[in-house]
Amino acid sequence: MNDIPILGWVCLGSIVFMVLGLYLSLFAAWRRKDQKPPDEAIQGNRIINTLRKPWAREDSDWEKLHSQAEQLRKDRRSPPQE
Protein backbone atom coordinates (compact mmCIF):
# COMPACT_ATOMS: atom_id res chain seq x y z
CA MET A 1 0.00 0.00 0.00
CA ASN A 2 2.80 2.42 0.79
CA ASP A 3 4.58 1.66 -2.50
CA ILE A 4 2.03 3.69 -4.54
CA PRO A 5 2.76 7.44 -4.65
CA ILE A 6 0.05 10.04 -4.06
CA LEU A 7 -0.34 10.71 -7.81
CA GLY A 8 -1.07 7.02 -8.33
CA TRP A 9 -3.82 7.14 -5.72
CA VAL A 10 -5.29 10.23 -7.36
CA CYS A 11 -5.31 8.52 -10.77
CA LEU A 12 -6.80 5.35 -9.33
CA GLY A 13 -9.48 7.32 -7.49
CA SER A 14 -10.40 9.33 -10.62
CA ILE A 15 -10.71 6.12 -12.67
CA VAL A 16 -12.97 4.60 -9.99
CA PHE A 17 -15.15 7.73 -9.95
CA MET A 18 -15.40 7.76 -13.75
CA VAL A 19 -16.40 4.08 -13.90
CA LEU A 20 -18.90 4.56 -11.07
CA GLY A 21 -20.39 7.65 -12.79
CA LEU A 22 -20.67 5.80 -16.09
CA TYR A 23 -22.39 2.88 -14.39
CA LEU A 24 -24.87 5.13 -12.57
CA SER A 25 -25.69 7.13 -15.72
CA LEU A 26 -26.27 3.96 -17.74
CA PHE A 27 -28.44 2.52 -14.97
CA ALA A 28 -30.51 5.74 -14.80
CA ALA A 29 -30.94 5.76 -18.60
CA TRP A 30 -31.98 2.11 -18.52
CA ARG A 31 -34.65 2.89 -15.92
CA ARG A 32 -35.95 5.88 -17.92
CA LYS A 33 -36.12 4.07 -21.26
CA ASP A 34 -39.54 2.57 -20.52
CA GLN A 35 -41.04 5.98 -19.78
CA LYS A 36 -40.45 7.40 -23.27
CA PRO A 37 -43.34 7.34 -25.74
CA PRO A 38 -42.63 5.21 -28.83
CA ASP A 39 -42.21 8.05 -31.32
CA GLU A 40 -39.01 6.92 -33.02
CA ALA A 41 -40.97 6.11 -36.18
CA ILE A 42 -42.42 9.61 -36.26
CA GLN A 43 -38.95 11.12 -35.90
CA GLY A 44 -37.66 8.83 -38.64
CA ASN A 45 -40.44 9.98 -40.97
CA ARG A 46 -39.66 13.58 -40.11
CA ILE A 47 -36.00 13.05 -40.97
CA ILE A 48 -36.85 11.35 -44.27
CA ASN A 49 -39.28 14.12 -45.22
CA THR A 50 -36.68 16.75 -44.39
CA LEU A 51 -34.13 14.98 -46.57
CA ARG A 52 -36.62 14.71 -49.44
CA LYS A 53 -37.77 18.34 -49.25
CA PRO A 54 -35.30 20.38 -47.19
CA TRP A 55 -37.07 23.69 -47.90
CA ALA A 56 -40.68 22.51 -47.40
CA ARG A 57 -41.41 24.94 -44.55
CA GLU A 58 -40.07 27.92 -46.48
CA ASP A 59 -41.87 26.80 -49.64
CA SER A 60 -45.18 26.66 -47.76
CA ASP A 61 -44.60 30.22 -46.55
CA TRP A 62 -43.90 31.33 -50.12
CA GLU A 63 -47.07 29.57 -51.32
CA LYS A 64 -49.07 31.35 -48.64
CA LEU A 65 -47.61 34.70 -49.69
CA HIS A 66 -48.33 33.90 -53.33
CA SER A 67 -51.98 33.07 -52.62
CA GLN A 68 -52.39 36.26 -50.60
CA ALA A 69 -50.87 38.32 -53.44
CA GLU A 70 -53.19 36.65 -55.96
CA GLN A 71 -56.17 37.44 -53.75
CA LEU A 72 -55.10 41.10 -53.58
CA ARG A 73 -54.73 41.21 -57.38
CA LYS A 74 -58.22 39.76 -57.85
CA ASP A 75 -59.68 42.27 -55.40
CA ARG A 76 -57.91 45.12 -57.17
CA ARG A 77 -59.04 44.07 -60.68
CA SER A 78 -62.68 43.52 -59.87
CA PRO A 79 -64.78 46.70 -59.67
CA PRO A 80 -66.39 47.40 -56.32
CA GLN A 81 -69.88 46.01 -56.15
CA GLU A 82 -72.50 48.35 -54.68
TORVO-87884 format. One line per field, with one value per atom (N, C-alpha, C): residue in three letters; atom name; x, y, z. Coordinates in nm, 4 decimals. Layout:
BEGIN
rest: Ala / ... $
atom: CA / ... $
px: X / ... $
py: Y / ... $
pz: Z / ... $
This chain:
BEGIN
rest: Met / Met / Met / Asn / Asn / Asn / Asp / Asp / Asp / Ile / Ile / Ile / Pro / Pro / Pro / Ile / Ile / Ile / Leu / Leu / Leu / Gly / Gly / Gly / Trp / Trp / Trp / Val / Val / Val / Cys / Cys / Cys / Leu / Leu / Leu / Gly / Gly / Gly / Ser / Ser / Ser / Ile / Ile / Ile / Val / Val / Val / Phe / Phe / Phe / Met / Met / Met / Val / Val / Val / Leu / Leu / Leu / Gly / Gly / Gly / Leu / Leu / Leu / Tyr / Tyr / Tyr / Leu / Leu / Leu / Ser / Ser / Ser / Leu / Leu / Leu / Phe / Phe / Phe / Ala / Ala / Ala / Ala / Ala / Ala / Trp / Trp / Trp / Arg / Arg / Arg / Arg / Arg / Arg / Lys / Lys / Lys / Asp / Asp / Asp / Gln / Gln / Gln / Lys / Lys / Lys / Pro / Pro / Pro / Pro / Pro / Pro / Asp / Asp / Asp / Glu / Glu / Glu / Ala / Ala / Ala / Ile / Ile / Ile / Gln / Gln / Gln / Gly / Gly / Gly / Asn / Asn / Asn / Arg / Arg / Arg / Ile / Ile / Ile / Ile / Ile / Ile / Asn / Asn / Asn / Thr / Thr / Thr / Leu / Leu / Leu / Arg / Arg / Arg / Lys / Lys / Lys / Pro / Pro / Pro / Trp / Trp / Trp / Ala / Ala / Ala / Arg / Arg / Arg / Glu / Glu / Glu / Asp / Asp / Asp / Ser / Ser / Ser / Asp / Asp / Asp / Trp / Trp / Trp / Glu / Glu / Glu / Lys / Lys / Lys / Leu / Leu / Leu / His / His / His / Ser / Ser / Ser / Gln / Gln / Gln / Ala / Ala / Ala / Glu / Glu / Glu / Gln / Gln / Gln / Leu / Leu / Leu / Arg / Arg / Arg / Lys / Lys / Lys / Asp / Asp / Asp / Arg / Arg / Arg / Arg / Arg / Arg / Ser / Ser / Ser / Pro / Pro / Pro / Pro / Pro / Pro / Gln / Gln / Gln / Glu / Glu / Glu $
atom: N / CA / C / N / CA / C / N / CA / C / N / CA / C / N / CA / C / N / CA / C / N / CA / C / N / CA / C / N / CA / C / N / CA / C / N / CA / C / N / CA / C / N / CA / C / N / CA / C / N / CA / C / N / CA / C / N / CA / C / N / CA / C / N / CA / C / N / CA / C / N / CA / C / N / CA / C / N / CA / C / N / CA / C / N / CA / C / N / CA / C / N / CA / C / N / CA / C / N / CA / C / N / CA / C / N / CA / C / N / CA / C / N / CA / C / N / CA / C / N / CA / C / N / CA / C / N / CA / C / N / CA / C / N / CA / C / N / CA / C / N / CA / C / N / CA / C / N / CA / C / N / CA / C / N / CA / C / N / CA / C / N / CA / C / N / CA / C / N / CA / C / N / CA / C / N / CA / C / N / CA / C / N / CA / C / N / CA / C / N / CA / C / N / CA / C / N / CA / C / N / CA / C / N / CA / C / N / CA / C / N / CA / C / N / CA / C / N / CA / C / N / CA / C / N / CA / C / N / CA / C / N / CA / C / N / CA / C / N / CA / C / N / CA / C / N / CA / C / N / CA / C / N / CA / C / N / CA / C / N / CA / C / N / CA / C / N / CA / C / N / CA / C / N / CA / C / N / CA / C / N / CA / C / N / CA / C $
px: 0.0807 / 0.0000 / 0.0851 / 0.1960 / 0.2799 / 0.3691 / 0.3714 / 0.4576 / 0.3986 / 0.2693 / 0.2032 / 0.2135 / 0.2668 / 0.2760 / 0.1381 / 0.1314 / 0.0049 / -0.0598 / 0.0205 / -0.0337 / -0.0994 / -0.0469 / -0.1075 / -0.2434 / -0.2530 / -0.3823 / -0.4854 / -0.4387 / -0.5293 / -0.5796 / -0.4906 / -0.5307 / -0.6258 / -0.5945 / -0.6796 / -0.8172 / -0.8202 / -0.9479 / -1.0303 / -0.9658 / -1.0400 / -1.0963 / -1.0211 / -1.0710 / -1.1907 / -1.1840 / -1.2966 / -1.4191 / -1.4020 / -1.5153 / -1.5740 / -1.4903 / -1.5399 / -1.6197 / -1.5689 / -1.6400 / -1.7708 / -1.7692 / -1.8901 / -1.9927 / -1.9482 / -2.0385 / -2.0979 / -2.0177 / -2.0667 / -2.1710 / -2.1446 / -2.2389 / -2.3708 / -2.3638 / -2.4866 / -2.5652 / -2.4976 / -2.5694 / -2.6349 / -2.5672 / -2.6270 / -2.7458 / -2.7343 / -2.8441 / -2.9652 / -2.9406 / -3.0509 / -3.1157 / -3.0371 / -3.0938 / -3.1730 / -3.1266 / -3.1981 / -3.3325 / -3.3393 / -3.4655 / -3.5617 / -3.5102 / -3.5955 / -3.6414 / -3.5817 / -3.6121 / -3.7553 / -3.8162 / -3.9541 / -4.0543 / -4.0137 / -4.1045 / -4.1198 / -4.0370 / -4.0446 / -4.1576 / -4.2323 / -4.3336 / -4.2669 / -4.3261 / -4.2635 / -4.2858 / -4.2065 / -4.2212 / -4.0981 / -4.0184 / -3.9006 / -3.9395 / -4.0522 / -4.0971 / -4.1377 / -4.2012 / -4.2417 / -4.1181 / -4.0173 / -3.8952 / -3.8239 / -3.8275 / -3.7659 / -3.8353 / -3.9698 / -4.0444 / -4.0125 / -3.9984 / -3.9658 / -3.8282 / -3.7338 / -3.5996 / -3.6029 / -3.6761 / -3.6849 / -3.7523 / -3.8610 / -3.9281 / -3.8382 / -3.7602 / -3.6677 / -3.5605 / -3.5136 / -3.4126 / -3.4719 / -3.5984 / -3.6619 / -3.6882 / -3.7437 / -3.7770 / -3.7175 / -3.5926 / -3.5299 / -3.5894 / -3.6532 / -3.7071 / -3.8593 / -3.9218 / -4.0679 / -4.1341 / -4.0806 / -4.1410 / -4.1350 / -4.0198 / -4.0071 / -4.0942 / -4.1030 / -4.1872 / -4.3340 / -4.3789 / -4.5184 / -4.5437 / -4.4448 / -4.4596 / -4.4686 / -4.3853 / -4.3901 / -4.5238 / -4.5762 / -4.7066 / -4.8171 / -4.8085 / -4.9074 / -4.9001 / -4.7794 / -4.7614 / -4.8132 / -4.7868 / -4.8333 / -4.9859 / -5.0517 / -5.1981 / -5.2558 / -5.1917 / -5.2389 / -5.2220 / -5.1090 / -5.0868 / -5.1873 / -5.2184 / -5.3189 / -5.4558 / -5.4888 / -5.6172 / -5.6230 / -5.5130 / -5.5096 / -5.5242 / -5.4598 / -5.4728 / -5.6164 / -5.6823 / -5.8221 / -5.9125 / -5.8890 / -5.9684 / -5.9461 / -5.8253 / -5.7912 / -5.8507 / -5.8530 / -5.9041 / -6.0553 / -6.1219 / -6.2681 / -6.3209 / -6.4221 / -6.4783 / -6.5582 / -6.5636 / -6.6389 / -6.7869 / -6.8468 / -6.9884 / -7.0711 / -7.1649 / -7.2499 / -7.3937 $
py: -0.1195 / 0.0000 / 0.1260 / 0.1225 / 0.2419 / 0.2571 / 0.1579 / 0.1659 / 0.2560 / 0.2866 / 0.3687 / 0.5153 / 0.6017 / 0.7443 / 0.8109 / 0.9328 / 1.0044 / 1.0278 / 1.0518 / 1.0713 / 0.9432 / 0.8302 / 0.7023 / 0.6841 / 0.7228 / 0.7142 / 0.8089 / 0.9256 / 1.0229 / 0.9680 / 0.9109 / 0.8519 / 0.7345 / 0.6497 / 0.5352 / 0.5803 / 0.6795 / 0.7320 / 0.7952 / 0.8697 / 0.9325 / 0.8260 / 0.7202 / 0.6116 / 0.5443 / 0.5214 / 0.4600 / 0.5499 / 0.6801 / 0.7729 / 0.7785 / 0.7733 / 0.7758 / 0.6496 / 0.5341 / 0.4084 / 0.4066 / 0.4518 / 0.4565 / 0.5536 / 0.6690 / 0.7650 / 0.7103 / 0.6417 / 0.5800 / 0.4730 / 0.3924 / 0.2879 / 0.3484 / 0.4510 / 0.5126 / 0.5818 / 0.6470 / 0.7132 / 0.6107 / 0.5011 / 0.3963 / 0.3309 / 0.3110 / 0.2525 / 0.3463 / 0.4771 / 0.5737 / 0.5798 / 0.5750 / 0.5760 / 0.4486 / 0.3371 / 0.2107 / 0.2148 / 0.2778 / 0.2886 / 0.3850 / 0.4890 / 0.5875 / 0.5439 / 0.4434 / 0.4072 / 0.3605 / 0.3030 / 0.2566 / 0.3702 / 0.4862 / 0.5984 / 0.6823 / 0.6623 / 0.7403 / 0.6889 / 0.7800 / 0.7341 / 0.6796 / 0.5805 / 0.5215 / 0.6096 / 0.7153 / 0.8053 / 0.8056 / 0.6989 / 0.6925 / 0.6863 / 0.6199 / 0.6109 / 0.7473 / 0.8272 / 0.9611 / 1.0462 / 1.0360 / 1.1122 / 1.0648 / 0.9348 / 0.8830 / 0.9369 / 0.9413 / 0.9980 / 1.1452 / 1.2157 / 1.3583 / 1.3793 / 1.2948 / 1.3055 / 1.2750 / 1.1711 / 1.1350 / 1.2456 / 1.3035 / 1.4121 / 1.5349 / 1.5614 / 1.6745 / 1.6504 / 1.5272 / 1.4978 / 1.5043 / 1.4652 / 1.4709 / 1.6147 / 1.6944 / 1.8338 / 1.9213 / 1.9619 / 2.0377 / 2.1765 / 2.2334 / 2.3686 / 2.3678 / 2.2628 / 2.2512 / 2.3605 / 2.3915 / 2.4935 / 2.6309 / 2.6639 / 2.7922 / 2.7969 / 2.6834 / 2.6795 / 2.7007 / 2.6458 / 2.6661 / 2.8128 / 2.8790 / 3.0223 / 3.1019 / 3.0652 / 3.1331 / 3.1087 / 2.9872 / 2.9573 / 3.0393 / 3.0541 / 3.1347 / 3.2801 / 3.3335 / 3.4703 / 3.4852 / 3.3865 / 3.3896 / 3.3931 / 3.3095 / 3.3070 / 3.4389 / 3.4976 / 3.6264 / 3.7356 / 3.7332 / 3.8319 / 3.8136 / 3.6901 / 3.6648 / 3.7150 / 3.6960 / 3.7441 / 3.8968 / 3.9638 / 4.1096 / 4.1553 / 4.0852 / 4.1211 / 4.1052 / 3.9982 / 3.9762 / 4.0854 / 4.1211 / 4.2267 / 4.3611 / 4.3849 / 4.5122 / 4.5210 / 4.4089 / 4.4074 / 4.4187 / 4.3524 / 4.3524 / 4.4873 / 4.5408 / 4.6695 / 4.6498 / 4.7526 / 4.7400 / 4.7210 / 4.6306 / 4.6006 / 4.6743 / 4.7585 / 4.8350 / 4.8174 $
pz: 0.0000 / 0.0000 / 0.0000 / 0.0705 / 0.0790 / -0.0434 / -0.1331 / -0.2502 / -0.3591 / -0.3522 / -0.4537 / -0.4122 / -0.5001 / -0.4652 / -0.4672 / -0.4180 / -0.4059 / -0.5431 / -0.6466 / -0.7811 / -0.8314 / -0.7965 / -0.8328 / -0.7675 / -0.6406 / -0.5721 / -0.6335 / -0.6733 / -0.7362 / -0.8694 / -0.9491 / -1.0775 / -1.0562 / -0.9621 / -0.9329 / -0.8847 / -0.7982 / -0.7488 / -0.8603 / -0.9518 / -1.0619 / -1.1568 / -1.1802 / -1.2665 / -1.2012 / -1.0698 / -0.9989 / -1.0056 / -0.9869 / -0.9949 / -1.1355 / -1.2374 / -1.3748 / -1.4054 / -1.3652 / -1.3902 / -1.3122 / -1.1873 / -1.1071 / -1.1676 / -1.2152 / -1.2792 / -1.4070 / -1.4864 / -1.6093 / -1.5774 / -1.4790 / -1.4387 / -1.3921 / -1.3086 / -1.2573 / -1.3682 / -1.4626 / -1.5716 / -1.6643 / -1.6916 / -1.7737 / -1.7030 / -1.5737 / -1.4973 / -1.4952 / -1.4798 / -1.4804 / -1.6184 / -1.7244 / -1.8597 / -1.8860 / -1.8350 / -1.8521 / -1.7802 / -1.6645 / -1.5915 / -1.6587 / -1.7256 / -1.7919 / -1.9296 / -1.9876 / -2.1264 / -2.1439 / -2.0420 / -2.0520 / -2.0420 / -1.9962 / -1.9780 / -2.1044 / -2.2045 / -2.3271 / -2.4152 / -2.4791 / -2.5744 / -2.7004 / -2.7639 / -2.8833 / -3.0066 / -3.0188 / -3.1321 / -3.2225 / -3.2163 / -3.3019 / -3.4492 / -3.4794 / -3.6183 / -3.6703 / -3.5853 / -3.6260 / -3.6530 / -3.5687 / -3.5897 / -3.7156 / -3.7427 / -3.8644 / -3.9879 / -3.9843 / -4.0970 / -4.1141 / -4.0051 / -4.0112 / -4.0750 / -4.0401 / -4.0975 / -4.2467 / -4.2842 / -4.4267 / -4.5060 / -4.4521 / -4.5218 / -4.5335 / -4.4322 / -4.4387 / -4.5436 / -4.5549 / -4.6567 / -4.7969 / -4.8122 / -4.9437 / -4.9868 / -4.8948 / -4.9249 / -4.8140 / -4.8279 / -4.7192 / -4.6995 / -4.8008 / -4.7904 / -4.7864 / -4.7387 / -4.7401 / -4.6561 / -4.5410 / -4.4551 / -4.5217 / -4.5806 / -4.6482 / -4.7734 / -4.8438 / -4.9636 / -4.9273 / -4.8154 / -4.7756 / -4.7409 / -4.6817 / -4.6546 / -4.7843 / -4.8832 / -5.0124 / -5.0821 / -5.0717 / -5.1319 / -5.0656 / -4.9354 / -4.8644 / -4.9092 / -4.9213 / -4.9688 / -5.1112 / -5.1945 / -5.3333 / -5.3391 / -5.2599 / -5.2624 / -5.2100 / -5.1107 / -5.0602 / -5.1654 / -5.2375 / -5.3435 / -5.4562 / -5.4930 / -5.5963 / -5.5523 / -5.4257 / -5.3753 / -5.3816 / -5.3488 / -5.3585 / -5.5029 / -5.5967 / -5.7381 / -5.7852 / -5.7454 / -5.7853 / -5.7284 / -5.6014 / -5.5402 / -5.6087 / -5.6528 / -5.7169 / -5.8569 / -5.9310 / -6.0682 / -6.0729 / -5.9811 / -5.9870 / -5.9396 / -6.0084 / -5.9670 / -5.8378 / -5.7573 / -5.6322 / -5.6615 / -5.5928 / -5.6149 / -5.5096 / -5.5592 / -5.4681 / -5.5028 $
